[in-house]
């Protein structure tokens, strides 16, 4: 079965550079979530989209922005990168916001290293 | 607000022994609870979930968890540990953002080590 696809899998950037992470949800899934997992930390919710509209923001810095496109894929844009942005960034997708069987399927993550 | 607390950041068990990973939750609404496993350099994989149906939930790889409302717990167990179970395990609870949308709130994780 198709899973959540994230690209790139690994990314190395310098401080103050920009990075773009991409997420392709499971087909027919209309909700995308972004999480950030720092070294040795638990994943923290960053932002989510439902039907191409931003649902809500969590602990996402103002330097970060994201959007969901017409084909439901999402991109996380990160500017003025800082050393502390080094982390594993997960994307998850689900079918709608309906309670009960709303399960988030996670992608393999993009490991961002800021030097 | 919803939160989970995982007791023990590191757990070591011998191969063949019982695995018990502890998770306690706090939720202002009936909780939906999840256990995820993360192998090194990989993404999060759902082991099992509780969504207010049966209190004993069976998941993949022989894991199960029991929802105990009186104890606000959702501990993960496996009768006999395998070497392949070595990984990081996260307990999570469904929460809601300020706009009422769903999100997952994770515990800090428990690293399970299997001793040969």
Boltz contact constraints between the chains, C-beta under 6 A:
constraints:
  - contact:
      token1: [A, 42]
      token2: [B, 106]
      max_distance: 6.0
  - contact:
      token1: [A, 42]
      token2: [B, 108]
      max_distance: 6.0
  - contact:
      token1: [A, 42]
      token2: [B, 109]
      max_distance: 6.0
  - contact:
      token1: [A, 43]
      token2: [B, 106]
      max_distance: 6.0
  - contact:
      token1: [A, 45]
      token2: [B, 103]
      max_distance: 6.0
  - contact:
      token1: [A, 55]
      token2: [B, 101]
      max_distance: 6.0
  - contact:
      token1: [A, 56]
      token2: [B, 97]
      max_distance: 6.0
  - contact:
      token1: [A, 56]
      token2: [B, 99]
      max_distance: 6.0
  - contact:
      token1: [A, 56]
      token2: [B, 101]
      max_distance: 6.0
  - contact:
      token1: [A, 97]
      token2: [B, 102]
      max_distance: 6.0
  - contact:
      token1: [A, 100]
      token2: [B, 51]
      max_distance: 6.0
  - contact:
      token1: [A, 106]
      token2: [B, 43]
      max_distance: 6.0
  - contact:
      token1: [A, 106]
      token2: [B, 44]
      max_distance: 6.0
  - contact:
      token1: [A, 107]
      token2: [B, 43]
      max_distance: 6.0
  - contact:
      token1: [A, 108]
      token2: [B, 43]
      max_distance: 6.0
  - contact:
      token1: [A, 109]
      token2: [B, 43]
      max_distance: 6.0
